[in-house]
Amino acid sequence: MVHETRSRTLAASHEEGKAAPTKQKTESKEQEGGQQAPSKNKKSADSEGHDGEQEAPSKSKKLKTEESDLNGKATAAKEFSEFCKAIREHLTVEDMRKILQANEQDASGSDDAVVPRCDDVMFYGPLNKCPICGGQLECKGSKYKCNGALSEWTTCHFSTKNPSRKDGPIKAPDDVKNDFVRKWLKQQEGKKYPKRDFDEEVHIFSGMMIALSGRMSRSHAYFKEQIMKHGGKVNNFVLGVTCVVASPAERDQGGSGGFAEALESGTPVVSENWIIDSIQKKERQHLAAYDIASDVVPEGRGLPLGKLDPTEEAIETLAAEVKLTGKRAVYRDSKLEKDGGRIYEKDGIIYNCAFTLCDLVCEINQFCIMQLIMVPENHLHLYYKNGPIGHDQMAEERVEDFGSRVNDAIKEFARLFEEVTGNEFEPWGREKKFEKKSRKMYPLDMDDGVDVRHGGVALRQLGVTAAHCKLDPSVSFIMKQLCSQEIYRYALTEMGHDLTDLPIGMLTDLHLKRGEEMLLQWKQDAESAPESEAAADAFWMEISNKWFTLFPTTRPYIMKGYEQIADNVASGLETVRDINVASRLIGDVFSSALDDPLSQCYKKLGCSINRVAEDSEDYKMILKYLEKTYEPVKVDDVVYGASVERIYAVESSAFPSYDEIKKHPNKVLLWCGTTSSNLLRHLLDGFLPSVCHLPAPAYMFGKAIVCSDAAAEAARYGFTAVDRPEGYLVLAVASLGKEIQEITGTPSREDVKRMEEEKMGVKVVGRKTTDASEHYTWRDGVTVPCGKLVPSRNKDGSLEYNEYAVYDPKQVSIAFLVGVKYEEQNMEVVRDE
């Protein structure tokens, strides 16, 4: 096949009057005549065919075959190169576009994109569409990649080295009047297209611009040759390069100008071993594995948050100031707030927008901020920032002073909105109408309020705030916790949604509703998820891109399976929802002139919180219940016990009073796990059912309120982190209805639907249960399953402890908040000698 393509190109070139080299002409004649060049090893091959030497000929034959394959590939590559040169001499770019269109190929793009696309199609044959999305394939590096989109949210991820091609001949439009092309096409009639083979080594650094810095182990000329030989380009300047390569000794000696410039701009700096290993392994190695500069980043600059160690990222974001706190907040980096700047509003439209876009296929994770800011003396400014999430150094940022030219500023704002999103601004600004466009950003719908990470009590305010509080000290203690910025910052950090550039804690109900609708749709689609690997990858890619666009993070990844959807999407949505409730309740009272903001928040909470005396019967009962049903929490290799710090009795109009709940049948006092960041919403609105049904822990019962008779189960949710040992467990009285359904396995989708409709009480038996002989009745017929944990009959159950599901919120009443402290057990104290 290679020989055919080689001869046909040379023939067409020869007929146009272009003489081919003598050696190529000779080979061409021999090949066209069906002859082969004589083997130089024929004599030795014959002699090795004698008795007793039968293995040698096969080895020799194998070597010849391999050598022939290599020669064939080299010949084909050379033939293609010659064809490209010839076709570019005889065709204009406009002719190439017409040929691509005639063969149903993509003819759009720049001249530099069209020319190689036409070369490939004419020599190797027209490409069929992408088998996944129907988009157009294009040769990029050593693979063919789809440039289409699976949806408006996701770029197609399909790639292959051997794409499907059309069988028919190349079509040339009548208006492409070129004798060379017509003669060449005539020669191809009845012939098959050759297969394109790639030399992967040639493409190791394809698409990369690399800078070399300082003294290296070998000359710059050597490394430049290796980079260019393997598809890369070398630049003498740091600006715009993919990475800077330097010797580790370079950073120890203070670094050259290029090294310092790379640090300043946030450009990755890697050791020269990155080049060496990539070539040896015939595959581009990850830059992060060869980093030699992340620990010497100058002050004020840094690596992207997503590239930091998660612990370092947490430290940085926990202490960082939230730059955008709500719909009417001026973005901190604009510096205009200090000048008295305010978000501009006209005819009911607030000119403040935030956008995000996550596309894991393209490795895009970006945000954008647009604001019109009016400063005193009627100077209107347009602030614009667009760049990677968590990497300010790579963001485009500008402030434009429009002075009194209000209409011009509004037109420019609207133009930028359409450029970023593909939508007109007016429908979004007035009615929140928006249609997601492919490869365009999606608006983060901010609400008119203040993110609790800014509006809550800061650490430096805690002492003064508590000192001025008129509440009982025990109540002011818990209110101080529930109104602090800290617990909400930690919660968002644990989920990876702790962006300081965006107000995740101040989103509209509409935005949260969209997240819930997406989750319910994914759950429905996942029930009939595609079986093929490529289609399944596309399905999970779509889910991940949607979620991390609506609720951005510095570390997006491809989620797969129900458990990750439960842990990240369902649980994440509920936590973000509850934090938004806290933001609205707390507001910005701690930066106001109020003398007693804690009392103000307590009043808005609308519930009664009273500390339970340690010598009371209720306190003793709860203490015993915890001790009997608790098992240590294990984190890595460390085991944590729990001790009771304080207990509060709670009453609220948001959930049934004790007098109401005691009238119901089958009442049980049960443990409910929650994080501190969810607690304020529980007290304000009562327990809400889970957002949906998923075949995963905490969601397998569907839209239910789930409790347990084991404090050990609730402690798993109440445990926060090693460095934050305080938390709360909730004790609630739950009525399981007249009839309790007891099951031992994971309920099916049909079972869950029936239980939701009938609102029945359900008990799922775990592998461990409480000793029924130790249960007792507390008061008014409320059962306290206060027995030690023992193995149950359900040894193969999916749950470790018993769990109870209640489908009607009116059948659950929060009774107590149990403040606990998690303490490391069996800790060995090492004394200094």
N, C-alpha and C positions, 0 to 999 in steps of 0.2 A: 504494500500500500504506500509506504514511504517512497519507494522507487517511482511509482506512478506519479505521485504529486510532484516529485522533483523534476521529472522529465517534462511534465505538462507545463510547468511554469517556465522552464528554460525554452521550450518550444515557442510559447507565446511571445516571450521576450525576443527570441531570435527572429521571429517573423516581423517584429516591429523594427528590426534592424539593429538590435543590440546583441553584440557577439558575446557568447559565454566563454569563460576560461577554457583552455584546451583540455585540461584534465576533466572538467565537468562534461564537456562535449563527448569525450571518449566514453566516460562512464555512462552517459545518457544513451549513446548508441548501443552499448553492450546491454544495458538494461532493457531498452526497447526491443532488442532482438531476443530477449529471453535468455541471454548468456550470463554466466557468472564469472567473476574473476577467479583465476586458478588459485587454489589454496597453497600458501607457502609451506604448510605443514603436511602436505599430502604424503611425501616420502616417509616421514617419521610416523605418520598415522598408519601407513600401510605396514611398516615394520613392526609397529606395536601390536598388530593384530595377530601375532603368532600365538601358539598354544602356551598356556601358563602366564600370559600377560593380558587377561581379558578385562581387568578393571581400568587399566590405563586408557584404552580407547574411549570408554564412556566418560571418564573425567575430562579427557581432551575435548570430547564432543560437547560436554557441558560448558567448558570454558569458552569454546568457540561460540556456543549459543549465547552465552552471557555477553561475550565481546560483540557478537552480531547485534544483540539488542541495544547495547550501548551505542554502537556505531549508527544503528538505525535511528535512535532517538536524536543523536547529534545531527545526523543528516536531515531529519525532519525539521528540527529546530532551525538549521541553516536554510533549508528550503523555504520555511515560513518567513524567515527574516528577509530573504531575497524577494519573496512575493510582496511583502509589505513595502519594500523600497520601490518595487516596480509599480504597484498599484497607486502609491502616493504620487508618483511622477505623472500618472496618466489620468487621475481623477481629482476633481476639485472636491472640497468639503461639501459643497452643496449637492454634487452628484452622489456622494456617499450617503447623505441624508435621504435622498430619493431612493437609493437602492435599499437602505434599511427599512424605509416605509413600505416599499413594494414587497418586502419579505416579512412583514409584520413584526419588525424589530423596533426597539426604542431609538428614535432619531433625534431626541431632544438633548439638551446639554451643550456644553462648550465644544469648540472644535477639537480640543485636546481629548475630550471624552468620545466624540463621534468617530474619529479616525481609527483608533485601535479596535473599536467595536465593529466597524465595517471590515477591517482586516480579518478579524476572527470569523465573522459570519461568512465572508466570501471564500475563505480558505477551508474552514472546517465544517461549514454548513450552518443554516439558520437554526437558532435555538428554539426549542419548545418552551412553553410557559412554565413557570414554577409549579410543581405538583401540589404545593400546599396552598398558595394564595392566588395563583394565576398571574403573578407579576413577571417582569422581565428579568432574565438572568444576565449577568455581566461578569467578564473575567476580571478578577481583582487579586493580584498576587499570584498564588499558586492554586486558587480555587475559583469556581464560578459561584457568585453569590447573588441572591435575589435582591433587587432594589425596590420591591413592592412592599405592601403593608398587609398584615393580617387583619387589621382593623384600624380605626382612627387612633387607637391607643398603642398599637404595637407594630414595629417594623418586622418584616418577615425575617426569620433566622435561618432559612434554608441555604445550604451551601453544598457543593459537590465538586469532585474532580473530573467526573465523567457525566456531563449533562446529556439529557435526551435532545436529539436534533431531528429536524424534519428530513424526510427522505427525498423530496422532490428537488429539482435543480434550482439554482439561484435565479431569481427573477430580476431582470434589468428593465426599468421603465423605458419607453420609447424615446423620451426626451433626453436620455443619457446617451449621447451620440459619441461613442468612443470605440474605435476599431480594436484596440488592445483588449478591452473588456469583452467585447463580443466574440473575438477569436478565442480568448481564454475560456469563456463560458461554453463555447461550442466544443472545445476539446474535452470538457468534463462530462458531456452527455453520456449517460450510461455508466458512469464511474461512481464508486462510493467515496464518501468523504473520509479523509484520514482522521485518526483519533489524535487528540492533542495530549501530549505528555509534558509534564512539568518537571523541571529541575528545581526541587524544593529549596535546595541550598541557595539558589540564585535569589530567592524571595525572602530570605530570613529577616532582613531589615527593610523589606519593601514598605514604602510609605512613611519611613522615618527620616527625620532630619536630626543629625547628631553633631554635637560639638565636642572637640577634644581640648583638654585643659591641662596646662603645666607639664612638668617632666614625667614621662611614663617609662615603663620598663623597656619598651622598644620605640622606635621613632614614630612621629606623627604620620609620616608618609606610609609606614607599614600598616598602621591601623586604618588609615584613610583608604588604602588599597583594599583591605579586607572588607570594610564596610561597603564600599562601592561595588566590589565583586559580588557581594551578596544582597544587592538590591537597594541599599540605603544611600543617603546623600550626606555629605559633610559640609558643615557651615562654620565659618570662622568667627561668627558672632553667636551669643547665647540667645538673643531675642528670637522667639519663634521656634526654637528647636524642641525636639521631643525629650531629649535628655542630654546631660553633659557627662562625658567619660573622663575620669581622672584616676591617678594612682592613689591608693590609701595613704601613701606617704605625703601626698600633696596636702591633704587636710591637716596632717600633723604639723606641717611646716607653715600653717597659716593660710594656705591656699593662694592661687593666682587671682588675677582680676576676673577671669572667667568663672572661677570657682565661687568667688564672692558674689558676682552678678547673678549666678544661678540661685544661690541661697536667697538673695534679695527678692528675686522674681518668683520663688517657689518652684523652680524647675528641678526635676529629679537629678541627683548627682550619683553616679554609680561607678563601681570599680571597673578597670579594664578587663577583669575576669568575665564580666558580662558578655563582652564581645567574644572572648575565647571560648567560653562554655556554650554560647549560642551556636557558634560554628561547629564545634565538636559534636554537640547533640543534635545538630541539624534542625533546631527549632528555637525560636526566639524565647529567651528566658524572661521571667517576670522581673521587672526593674526593682521592685521592692526588696527582692532577695539579695540584691547587690548594692543596696543603699549604703552610702558612706558619709551622709551629711545630715541626717534628720536630727541628730543630737547637737548640731552646732548651728541651728537656724538662728539668725539674728533676731533681736527683740523687735516685736511688732510684725514679724513675718512668721510663717510656719507652713508645715505640711497640711494638706486637706484634713479635716477632722476624720474623715472616713479612713485615712491612711495611718492615723495614730493608733497606738495600743488602746483598746476599749477603756482601760482604766484611766489613761491619760486624757482621753476624750471626755470622759465623765467629769474629771477634775476641772477641765477647761470650761465645759458648758454649765456645770453646776454653779460656778462663781461668776459666770458672764452676765452682763446686763442684757435684758431683752430689748432688741432694737426696734421692734414694731409690736405694740401692745394691743392694738385694736383698730377699728375702722376710722376713728378720728385722730389717731396718733401720728405724729410726724416721725418719720424714720430717723433714728439716732444719727446714722452716718451722714445725713444731709447737713448736719450742723446748724440747721435753720431754726430748730426749736429754741436754741439759746438766744436767737434774735427776735423771739416772740412770734415765730411762725405758727400758722394754724392751717389745717387741711381746708382747701377751698371747697365751698359748697354753693351750688346754684340750681334753682328750680327743683329742689329736692334730691339732686344728685350729688353724692359725695365723691370727689375726685381722688380716690385712694384705692389702688388695686394691687393685689399680690397674685402671682401665678407660679405654677410648678409644672414640671414635666419629667417623668421617669420613663426611659426606654432602655431596658437592660440589654437589648440586642445591640444597640448603638453605643452602649455605655454612656448614656446621657442621664444626668440627674441634676437638673437646673432649677433655679428660681429667678423670679423677676419682680422688682418693686417699681411702681409708677405712682407718683404723687404730684398734685398741684398744690403748692404751699404759698399762702399769702403772708407776707411779712408786713410790719407796720409801714405806713406811707404808701400803701397800695402797690407794693412790688410783688408781682406774681412770679413764682419760680416753678419750673418743671424739674422734678428729680427723677432720675432713671438709673436703675441698677439691674444688671443681667449677668448671671454667671453660674458656675458650678456650686451646688449646695455644700457649704462647709469649707469653701476655699475662696476667701475674699480677694486674695492676690490675683486671681485669674478672672475676676469679674470686670465687666465694662460698667463704668459709673460716671455720671455727669449731672451737673446742675446747670440749668439754662435760665437766665433772668429775662423774663418777658416784660418786665416793668408794668405798664398799665395796659398792655396789649392782651386783654383777657381773651378775646375771640381767637386770636392766633394761638394762644397757649392751649385753649380747649381743642382747637383743630389738630394741633400737634399731639396732644394726649390721645385723641380719638384715632389718629393715624397710627401711633405706636401700638395702641390696643389691638387694632386690626392686624398689624404686622406680627405681633406676638401670638395672637390667638386665632386669626383667620375669621373673626367675628366683628360685627359692628359694635361700637361701644354703647350707643343709645339704648338698644333693647336690654342689654345687660344692666346698665346703670339704673334703668327705671323699673324693669320687671324681672330681672334675673333670668332672662331668656338667653340660652347659650347652647351652641352645638359644637361638640368636640371635633376638631379638624386634625387630619393626619399630620404628625410631626409638629404640631402646634401646642402651645401651653394651655393649661386649664386653670381657671381662676380659683383661688382659695377664698371662699366667701366669708370674709371677716364680719364680725358682729360689732354693734355699737356699744362697746364696753372696754374693760381693761383685763388683760390676761392676768390670772392670779399669780403668775411667776413675777409679776411686777407689782400688782395691787395688794398682794398678801403681806403679812408681817415679815420684814427682813430680819435676819439674825441679829443685827445690831439694834433692832427696835424691841426685841422680845422683853428685855428687862424693864424698860420704861413703860411699855404697853401694859404689862402685868401689874406694875406698881400703881398705875392710875385706874385700874379696873375696879369697879364697885361690886362685881359679882363675888360670890363665895370663892375663896382661894382655890378650892378643889375644882370648881366649875371653870374659873378663869384659866386653870392649868390645861384642861382639855380643849377649851376654846382657843387658847394660844397655840396648841398643836394643830388644830383643824384649820386655823386661819393663817398658818405660816406658809411662806413661799416654799420652804424646804421640801415638805412631803410631796408637793405637786411637781417640783423640779425632779426629785428622785424618781417618781413614777414615770415621767416622760423619758428620763434618761434610761431607765431599765427597758423601756420599749423601743428606744432609739429615735423617739420623736421630739427630742429636746433641742430643736433648732431655735437659736436666738433671733434669727432674721424673720421668723414668721410666728404669728400669734396662734399656735395650736390650741391654746387654752381659751380662745375667744372666737369661736366659729359660730355661724348661724345654725339654727335648727334645720334649715333647708340643706346645708352642707352635710350635716350629720345624717339627715334623712337619706340623702343620696348615697352615703356610705352604707347605710343599712339596706337600702334597695339593692345595691350592688352585691352585698353579702348574700342576701336571699336568692338573688339570681344565680350567683356562683354555686351556691349549695344545690339548687335545682339542676344546673348544668352538670355538676360533678357526678350526679347520680347516673348520668349516661355519658360520662367522659369517654373520649375516643380511646381505642385500644392501641392503635399504632403509635410507635414511639415518637415519630415526628409530630403527629397531630396532638399527642398528649403534651409534649414539650410546648407546643404553641398555646395550648389551653392554659397551662400553668404560667406561662410567660405573660399571657394577657391578664390573668388575675393579679399577678405581682405588679405589673406596670400600672394597672388601674389603682390598686390600693396605695402604692407609694407615690402616685401622683396626687391623689386626694389627701393622703396623710403622709407627707414627705419625711424622709429620714436621711441621715448621712451614709447609711449602709444598706441600700436596697439589695435584695437578693431574690432568686427565684424560689418561691414557696411551692412545695409539693405535698399533697396529702392533706387529709382532714385535720390531723393534729396541728399542723402548722397554721392552717386556716383558723382553727379554734384558738390557738395560743397567741397569734399575731393579729388576726383580723377581728374575730368576734370579741375576744377579751380586750384587744386594743381599742375597738370602737366603744365598748362599754366604759372603759377607763377614760378615754378622751371626752366622752359624753359627760361623765360625772365630774371631771375637772372643769368643764365648761359651766356646769351648774355651780360649782364652787366659785368660779370667777364672777358670775353674775350676782351671787349672794354677797360676796366680800366686797366687790367693786374696788374703789380706790380710797376707802375710808382711812387707811393708815397713812396716807399722804395729805389728808385733809386736816382741818382745824378742830376736829372732834376731840374732846377731852378723853372720851372712853370708847374707842372704836370696838373693843371686844364686846362690850355690853350691847352695842348697836347690832353687831353681827348675831349675837345670841338672841336678841329680840326678833330679828328677821328670820331666824331659824324656826321659831314658833314651836319649840318643844321644851319639855321640862327635864333637866338633867340634875340628879341628886346623888351624892356619894353615899354608898352603902357602908354603914358602920361595921368595923371589923369584928365586933362582938355580937352582931346580929345573926339570927338563924339563916337568913338568906345568904349572907357572906360565907358562913360555914358550909352550907349546902353546895354553893358554887365552887368553893375551894376543894371540897371532897370530889365533886363531879370532875373537875379538871385533873386532879391527881390520879383518879381511877382510870380515866379514858385518854390520858396523854401518853404519847411515845415520843422520844427525842427526835428532833429534826436533824437530818444528816446533810451537811453541805461539804462536798468533796470527802475528805477524810476526817472532818471535824463534826462532832455530835453536840447538839444544843438542847439543853433542857429549858423549861419555862417556869418562871415564878410569878405569882400574882402581885402586882404593884398597887392596884386600886380597882374598885368596882363601882360602876355607876348604874343607878336605876333610871330608866328612860320612859317617858310618856310623850306622845305626840298625836295631834289630830290627823297626821298624814297616814297613820296606820291604826287598826282597831285598838281600842283601849282594852285594858285587862278585863274590865267589867263586861265588855262585848265578847271577847274571845272565850271567856270562861263558860259561856252558854253553848259553845260548840262541842260536838262529841270527839272522842279520841284525841285528846290534847296531849302533846308531848313537848318537853323543854329540850330544844336541840341547839347544837352549835352551828354557827354560820361563819365561814371564813371571809375576810375582806381585807383589803389594804387600807391604810389610813387615808389615801387620796380618794377613796370611794365613800368614806364614812359620812362626810357632810351631806352628800346627796341621799344616803340611806335615811338619815335623820330628818331631812327636809321632805322627802317624798315617800319614804317607806321602801321596802324591798320591791324591786321590779323583776319580772321573770327574765330568764335568759333571752337573748335577742333572737335565737333560732335553734333549731335542732341540728346537731352534727354528731356523727358516730365517733365521739372523742370525749375524754373526761370533762366534766362540768357542763357539757352540752348534750349528752346522750338522752336526756329526758325531754328535750324540746323546750318550749317556752314555759319553764317551770322555775319556782324558787326552790333551790336545792340546799338541804341541811344535812347534818350528820349527828349521830349520837356519840361520836368520838372526837374529843378535843384535838386529837392528833391530826385528824383530817382538816379541821378548820385552821390549825396552826400552819399548815403548808401554805395557805393563802395569806395568813397574817404575818408570817415571817418576811422581813424586808431584806436586810443585808447584815453581814457580819459587823459592819461599822455603825449600824443603826439598829440596836437590839430591841427597841421598844416597838410594840404593836398592840392591836386590839383584836379580841375575839368577841363575837356577838352571840348572845343567848336569846333565842326567840321562842315564844310559845306558838306552836303550829298545830292546827286542827287538821287531822288527816281524813275527816269526813266520817260518814256512818260506816263505810266499808273500806278496809285497807287492802290493796292488792299487793301481794308479796311476790317478787320475782327473783330469780337467781342469776340470770344472764343479762346481756346487753339487749335492751328492748329494740325491736325492729321499727322501721319507719312507720309501718301500719299501726303497730302498738302505740307508738308515740302520738300519732294522729288521733287515735281513739281516746287516749288518756287526756289529751288536750281538750278534746270536745266534751268529754264527760266530767272534766275537772275533778278527777278522782285523786285520792291519796295513795301514793305508791311508796313501797319500801323495797329497796334492792339490797339483798343480803351480800355482805362482803366476805372476804376470806377470814376476817376477824370480826367478832361481834361482842357486845357487852354481855356479861353474865346476867341472865334474866333473874336469877335468884336474888340478886342484889338491887334490882329495880325497886323503887318505892314511889308512893304518891305524895306529891308536894302539898298543894292546896287546891281546892276546887276541882279535884279530879285530874290535875295535871300530872302526868307520869314523868318521872326523872329516871332515865335509863342509866343510872349511876352504878354500873357494874364494871369490874375489871375486864380488860380485853382478853378474850379467849378465842381459840380456833373455832370456826363455825363448821357446819356440815358442808358448806359450799366451798370446798378446798380449791376448786378450779375457777372460781368466780373472777370476773374482770376487775372488780373493785377490791381494794384492800380492807376498807371499813364499810359499815352499813351507811347507806345514803337514803334520804327521804325526799320525795318530790311533791310539792304542793302547787296546783295550777291556778288558784284563786288568791290574789294578794290580800283579800279580805279575811283570809283564814290564817294569816301570819302576823304576829305582833312582836316587835322588838321589845324585850324586857330589860336586858342588862348589857352594858358594855364592860368587858373584862380587860383591863390594861395589864399586859404581861411584859416581862423582860426575858429575852432569850439569852441564856448563859452557857458558855462553853463548858462541857463536862470533861472530867478526867484530865484537866489541864495540869501539866507538870510545870512547877515553878522552879526555874533554874536560878540559883543564887550566885551572885558575884563572889569570887574567891579573892 
